[in-house]
């Protein structure tokens, strides 16, 4: 588990510049928590059970780490898309149409960043 968390942390830090709570080192030992813990609120419990069973009874291999990393990236992408959609909807703008001017672009970007930094 510790190796999996360390590998995921290194991947996201090096390739994305991300610090993900639940994966990144938090002052505890690397094996203090499961690398699947951050996925619990996002995935169905049946999938979490399969992942955790695999982590406990077997060790995560390279393929499992790749799937876990891709899953986290997909969750982050979906969350960012949802926030951007909310920013567009806040001003009754369509995500399917180009923005009219730089002022609208700035407004949507600022609203997205506001939503991004809000604790939901």
N, C-alpha and C positions, 0 to 999 in steps of 0.2 A: 504494500500500500504506500509506504513512504517513497519507494522508488517511482511508483506511478505518479504520485503528487509532484515529486521533484521533476520528473520528465515533462509533465504537463505544464508546470510552472515555467520551466526553461523554454519550452516551445512557445507558449503564449508571450512570454517576456521578449524573447529574441525575434520572433516572426511577426508579432502584432503590437508589441509594446503595451500589452495588457497586464494589469495586476488584478487577478480575480480572487476575491475573497472566497475562502474555502479551498483554494488550491495553493495560493501563494504562502510562503513561509510567514508565520505569524508569531514567532517566538517559541512555539512548541516544537516538539520533535516532528519530523516529516511524516512519521507514521501515526500521529496522534488521531487523525480522522480519515475517513474514507474519501477517496477521490470522487466518489459518486454523490457525496453529500450535497453539493451545490445544485445537483440536478433534481433533487427530490421535489421541490415545488413545481418544477416544469414538466416532469414526465409522469405517466401513469405508474401507479405503485407496482403493477405486474412487471414492468420493464426494470424498475429500480431493484426489485427482488431478484430478478435474473442477474443483473449486473453485480449486485452485492454478493450473491451466492458465488458467482464466478471469482470475485475478488477474495472472498474468504476461503473458499475451497481450493482454488487454483490461483496462480498469480497472473496478473494481467500481462499479456504478451504484447508484442509490437502491433499486431492487428487490432487487439482490443483497445490499446491506447490511441491508435489512429481513429477508430470509430468514436471513442469518447471525445477526442479533440474535435472531430468533425461535428459531433452532436452539440458541443459547447459553442462552436463557431456558428452553427445554424441557429441556436437559441439567441445568441447575441445579435445576429443579423435580423432575425424576426422581431426582436425587441426594438432595435433601431428603426426598422421599417414601420412598426406600429407607432412609435413616437413621432416619426416624420409625418405619417398619415394624420396623426392628431394635430400636428402643427398646421398642416394644410387645412384640415377641417375647421380649425379655430377661426379661420378667415374666409370660410366658404370657398376655398380654392380646390380645384381638381388636381389630383396627383397625375392625371393623364394628359393634362394640358401644360404647355410651357408657361412659366411665370411671365407676366407682362413686362416687368422692368426690374432694375436693380434694387429698387426700394422694396418690392415684394420679396425678392430673393433674400435680402437682408432681414426682413421681418420674419420669414419662415425659418431662416437659420437661427436667429436669436430665440425664437419660440421653441424650436427643437432643442437648443442647448438648455433653455430653462427647464423643459420637461425632462431632459436627460439628467440634470443635476438635482431634480426634486426627489425626495425620498418617498416612494409610492408605498 
